[in-house]
């Protein structure tokens, strides 16, 4: 972090709709607060497995509440997230590992595209209800984010490389070390120690802790 600025890390996965809400709010506030925002693409599946957590939608009453909650939060934060009960089945049935490796490859090569690329993945999955597990979906998202087809191909070639796989694994393990058990996980480095905030509804507490 630059002199006197607080480093805030956002660990996220595009399969998590709450991560999208937290991401958009932090993107807005990074220009108002005295923070350096760092995006940390990680793998939610790995975090759930390591901590023994289960997707909230697996509990019917919680899934019911989540639908209303996401609709309200989307409206409040003006993020076009739209969720139906069938979306939960979609999440359990598809893998988002390729998408997160693609995002990781961007982070390693051209991090300036990280924000727009991540947003396009959320848009496709949580607003347009399209698939993000297939290669052609990833290519379409990359195009939407302004990546050239040559560059997209280079990133697709990187997805299966040990470098990208290890980087995603390491970032996921780092989130777990901070105490993450789900996403989004926001870590503020303030007064010489990390402060973990879970979820997109704790950002006023984050502000309070870092003096914003």
C-alpha positions in Angstrom: 0.0 0.0 0.0 1.1 3.5 -0.7 2.2 5.7 2.2 -0.6 6.1 4.7 -3.1 4.1 2.6 -4.8 1.0 3.8 -4.4 -2.1 1.7 -7.7 -3.9 1.3 -7.8 -7.3 -0.4 -10.9 -8.7 -1.8 -10.9 -12.5 -2.2 -13.7 -13.5 -4.6 -15.1 -16.0 -7.0 -17.5 -15.1 -9.9 -19.7 -18.0 -8.9 -20.6 -16.1 -5.7 -23.3 -13.4 -6.2 -22.5 -11.7 -2.9 -18.9 -11.4 -4.1 -20.3 -9.3 -7.0 -22.1 -7.0 -4.6 -19.0 -6.5 -2.4 -16.8 -6.0 -5.5 -19.0 -3.3 -7.0 -19.3 -1.4 -3.6 -15.5 -1.6 -3.1 -14.8 -0.5 -6.7 -16.9 2.7 -5.9 -15.4 3.4 -2.5 -11.7 2.9 -3.6 -11.9 6.4 -5.0 -13.4 7.9 -1.9 -11.6 6.0 0.9 -7.9 6.2 1.5 -7.3 2.6 0.4 -5.5 0.5 -2.2 -7.9 -2.1 -3.4 -6.4 -5.4 -4.5 -8.4 -8.0 -6.3 -7.6 -11.6 -5.3 -9.4 -14.2 -7.5 -9.7 -17.4 -5.5 -11.6 -20.7 -5.7 -14.7 -20.8 -3.6 -15.0 -24.6 -3.9 -11.5 -25.0 -2.4 -12.4 -22.8 0.6 -15.7 -24.6 1.2 -13.9 -28.0 1.1 -11.1 -26.9 3.4 -13.4 -25.4 6.0 -16.3 -28.0 5.8 -18.7 -25.2 4.8 -21.7 -25.9 2.6 -23.4 -23.6 0.1 -26.2 -21.7 1.9 -28.7 -22.6 -0.9 -28.5 -26.3 0.1 -30.7 -25.4 3.1 -34.2 -24.8 1.5 -35.3 -22.0 4.0 -32.0 -20.3 3.5 -32.2 -20.6 -0.3 -35.7 -19.0 -0.1 -34.4 -16.1 2.0 -31.3 -15.7 -0.3 -33.5 -15.1 -3.3 -35.2 -12.2 -1.6 -32.0 -10.9 0.0 -30.1 -10.8 -3.3 -33.0 -9.0 -5.0 -33.1 -6.4 -2.3 -29.3 -5.9 -2.2 -29.1 -5.8 -6.0 -31.7 -3.0 -6.0 -30.0 -1.1 -3.1 -26.5 -1.2 -4.6 -27.8 -0.9 -8.2 -26.1 -4.1 -9.4 -28.1 -6.1 -11.9 -27.9 -9.4 -10.1 -31.0 -11.6 -10.7 -31.4 -15.0 -9.1 -34.0 -17.7 -9.5 -34.2 -21.0 -7.7 -33.0 -22.8 -10.8 -29.7 -20.8 -10.6 -28.7 -22.7 -7.5 -29.0 -26.0 -9.5 -26.9 -24.4 -12.2 -24.1 -23.6 -9.7 -24.0 -27.1 -8.3 -24.0 -28.7 -11.7 -21.2 -26.7 -13.4 -17.6 -26.0 -12.7 -16.3 -22.5 -12.5 -12.7 -23.6 -12.1 -11.8 -22.7 -15.7 -13.3 -19.2 -15.4 -11.3 -18.6 -12.2 -8.1 -19.9 -13.8 -8.7 -17.6 -16.7 -9.2 -14.6 -14.4 -6.0 -15.7 -12.5 -4.1 -15.8 -15.8 -5.2 -12.2 -16.5 -4.1 -11.2 -13.0 -0.7 -12.6 -13.8 -0.3 -11.0 -17.2 -2.5 -7.9 -17.6 -4.0 -7.0 -14.2 -5.5 -3.8 -15.7 -8.2 -6.0 -17.2 -9.0 -7.8 -14.0 -11.9 -5.5 -12.9 -13.7 -5.5 -16.3 -13.2 -9.2 -16.9 -14.4 -10.2 -13.5 -17.5 -8.0 -13.9 -18.3 -9.5 -17.3 -18.2 -13.0 -15.8 -20.7 -12.0 -13.1 -22.8 -10.2 -15.7 -23.0 -13.3 -17.9 -23.7 -15.7 -15.0 -25.8 -13.7 -12.6 -27.5 -11.2 -14.9 -27.8 -13.0 -18.2 -28.1 -16.5 -16.8 -25.5 -17.8 -19.3 -23.0 -20.6 -18.8 -19.4 -19.7 -17.8 -18.0 -23.3 -17.6 -17.5 -23.8 -21.4 -14.5 -22.5 -23.4 -16.7 -20.6 -25.8 -18.4 -18.8 -22.9 -15.0 -17.7 -21.5 -14.1 -16.5 -25.0 -17.3 -14.5 -25.2 -16.7 -12.9 -21.8 -13.1 -12.0 -22.8 -14.4 -10.3 -25.9 -17.0 -8.3 -23.8 -14.1 -7.2 -21.5 -12.2 -5.8 -24.5 -9.5 -8.5 -24.9 -8.2 -9.3 -28.3 -8.7 -12.8 -29.7 -4.9 -13.4 -29.8 -4.6 -12.4 -26.2 -7.6 -14.5 -25.2 -6.0 -17.5 -26.9 -2.8 -17.0 -25.0 -4.7 -16.9 -21.7 -6.6 -20.0 -22.6 -3.3 -21.8 -23.2 -2.2 -20.7 -19.8 -5.2 -22.1 -18.0 -3.8 -25.6 -17.8 -0.3 -24.5 -16.9 1.2 -25.3 -13.4 1.9 -21.6 -12.8 -1.8 -20.6 -13.1 -3.1 -23.6 -11.2 -0.6 -23.0 -8.4 -1.3 -19.3 -8.2 -5.1 -19.9 -7.8 -4.4 -22.6 -5.2 -2.0 -20.3 -3.3 -4.5 -17.4 -3.3 -7.2 -19.7 -2.1 -4.9 -21.0 0.7 -4.0 -17.4 1.6 -7.7 -16.6 2.1 -8.1 -19.6 4.3 -5.1 -18.6 6.4 -6.8 -15.2 7.0 -9.8 -17.2 8.3 -12.1 -17.2 5.2 -14.8 -19.8 5.2 -16.8 -18.4 2.3 -16.9 -15.4 -0.1 -16.5 -12.5 -0.4 -13.7 -12.4 2.1 -12.3 -8.8 2.6 -9.0 -8.4 4.4 -8.0 -4.9 5.5 -4.4 -4.5 6.6 -4.6 -1.8 9.3 -2.4 -1.0 12.3 0.0 -3.8 11.4 -2.6 -6.6 11.4 -5.1 -8.2 9.0 -8.8 -7.7 9.7 -11.2 -10.2 8.0 -14.7 -9.2 7.0 -17.0 -11.9 5.5 -19.8 -11.0 3.1 -21.0 -7.9 1.3 -23.0 -6.6 4.2 -20.1 -5.8 6.6 -18.6 -3.0 4.6 -19.7 -0.3 7.0 -17.8 -2.2 9.7 -14.8 -2.3 7.5 -15.1 1.5 7.1 -15.3 1.9 10.8 -12.2 -0.2 11.6 -10.0 1.6 9.0 -11.3 5.0 10.1 -13.3 5.9 7.0 
